């Protein structure tokens, strides 16, 4: 069984979970899993707008990246990953490599246009069949 390096808060939590009051802390597998589950459940999820705001703040350079990350409560590695993704997405968009996603209004308009075109096509097909029948004499061959 391995003994991972843990912080004070996690140590206290594990002591409570394991029932140990004194002595060296041996971390049972179930306690490790519990700590991982707690960390996963309490992980903060940032919206796209928050990520963009944080990256732009870092690009402005008013504060150091370390100060910005401390203020926002994120790891520097996370900031640099967001920054890389942000810059790569911008580069792709400027190069025309990505297709812009349609807005919901545009999708509604396109669906309405497609429906209208299908109705027009159906009308033209019916009209065409009627004309063929009238020319051929109600389906009889004129040969």
HELIX and SHEET records of a PDB file:
HELIX    1   1 UNK A    8  UNK A   18  1                                  11    
HELIX    2   2 UNK A   29  UNK A   41  1                                  13    
HELIX    3   3 UNK A   48  UNK A   60  1                                  13    
HELIX    4   4 UNK A   65  UNK A   72  1                                   8    
HELIX    5   5 UNK A   76  UNK A   95  1                                  20    
HELIX    6   6 UNK A  104  UNK A  136  1                                  33    
END                                                                             
